[in-house]
Amino acid sequence: MKKYSIEIKWALRFTLLTLAWSIGEKAIGLHDVHIENYGLCSLLFVFPAFLFFYLALAEKKKYFYHNSITWQQGFICGAVISLIIAVLNPITQLVIYKSISPTFFDTIIAYKVKHGMSLKTVQEVFNLKSYIIQTTLSNLSYGFVTGALVSVFIRNKKE
């Protein structure tokens, strides 16, 4: 367990970041009055996510690998963080869409139908079960890619 304590800590921090980001989106109206900007503004999350992965891998490099890390070691650290985030994701999504923004799905469905999408299609995409699946898979894939990219920047040992 101690071997992965840094990854666990950063995955928990990332989960809290996700919740804080959702609170911010809700506060500025992206879940209701400015729903038309939700998709574009949500893409901005890539910047703090990349920063969090960088800080996590830099900490792993410094304190676990004593400032000497290979790309593979960094990638494995990023992959472990991604897996933990994915495991925590269903709970995160429940908190977001049951507590922080319980009317989000009704609002986005109404918006999408108003702008030409069929109700059936929109309901299949915008619901809690679908979002849990979508975000879990995207957390895994983006996390693996981000971990791989960050590892290129922090490595200093050839494999």
Stockholm file with secondary structure:
# STOCKHOLM 1.0

chainA/1-159         MKKYSIEIKWALRFTLLTLAWSIGEKAIGLHDVHIENYGLCSLLFVFPAFLFFYLALAEKKKYFYHNSITWQQGFICGAVISLIIAVLNPITQLVIYKSISPTFFDTIIAYKVKHGMSLKTVQEVFNLKSYIIQTTLSNLSYGFVTGALVSVFIRNKKE
#=GR chainA/1-159 SS CGGGHHHHHHHHHHHHHHHHHHHHHHHTTTTTTTGGGHHHHHGGGHHHHHHHHHHHHHHHHHHTSTTCCCHHHHHHHHHHHHHHHHHHHHHHHHHIIIIICTTHHHHHHHHHHHTTCCHHHHHHHSSHHHHHHHHHHHHHHHHHHHHHHHHHHHCCSCC
#=GC SS_cons         CGGGHHHHHHHHHHHHHHHHHHHHHHHTTTTTTTGGGHHHHHGGGHHHHHHHHHHHHHHHHHHTSTTCCCHHHHHHHHHHHHHHHHHHHHHHHHHIIIIICTTHHHHHHHHHHHTTCCHHHHHHHSSHHHHHHHHHHHHHHHHHHHHHHHHHHHCCSCC
//
